Amino acid sequence: MAIEKPTYTLIKKDGRFEIRRYEPYLTAQVTVKANDYRQAANIGFSPLANFIFGSNTSKQKIPMTAPVSAQPQSEMIKMTAPVSVSGNEEYIVSFVIPKKYTLDTLPIPNDRRVVFKENPQQTFAVKIYSGSFSQTNFERHLCKLKKWMQEHALKVAGEPVFAGYNPPFTPAFLRHNEILIPVE
């Protein structure tokens, strides 16, 4: 099944690490309170899925895209290791909007928590991995990505983003997950 993804240019590939320059794209997003990335994605998925399945002013279905992303909403703080999330943090959970839509042509969501964001061109360091969508797995691969970034003198320009490309029923060993960190 062909699912639309954001367009990017591959700048560097080093095994399961990449540097990508993404073209501008739109997302539908919700802000949720959660204890970790997994819980944030689970909470945020429903209002976004409802929107694309027709819970909008024109009852229009919008094609599914990948990935579903979760990112902590916070001010930029120098990255350290290990990363741990505790308490009720705010996360932004988002779906990519298909390229055929603009802010003017998108239907208005029935759920006021769903908002749209224009994402500018941006460069990311990326770690590709499989396995469960758990905080432990995320943190393990985040540490690997941060180490790789240090080795390649890449400067962090934002919070890490978890990106999941598969439905929840996909066996863990077949899942395509990514961690993306904006870089200068």
C-alpha positions, 0 to 999 in steps of 0.5 A: 500500500503506497502511503504518502510521506514528506519529501526530503533529500538524503544528504548523508547515509551511514548505516541506520543513520541519515541526514535529511533535508525535508521540504516544507509540509503541512501537519494536523496536530494535537497537544496532549498530556502524557507520561511518555512518547507511546502514551502521547501517540496513543492519546493523540491518535484518535482525534487526528484519525477522526479528522482524516476519517471525516470528522470535519465540516465537509465530512471529507476523508483525507488519505492516510499518510506516514509517519505519525509523530510525537514530540515533546513541547518544551523550550530548547534545553541542551541535550544530555544523556540519558533522556527520561520522561516523567510526570505529565509532559505536553507532547505534540502528536501529528499526521502529515497532510497530503501534498494536494492540500493547502491551508485554504483547501483543508476542511475544518476539523470538528474537534477544536484540539486539531490544528494545522501547522506549516512546517518549513524546510528543515534538516534532521539527523535521523536514526532508523530502527525497528522494534517495539514502540516503548520509551526504553527502545526510544531512549536506547536509539536516541542515545545512539543518535546523539552519539553519532551526531557528536561524532559528526559535529552536528549541532542540535536545533530542536527537540527529538521527534519519534516517527512511527510508520506502521499500524499498531498491529504490525509485529515489532520486528517488522516496524519502521521507527525513526528518531529525528533531531533537527540540526543547524 
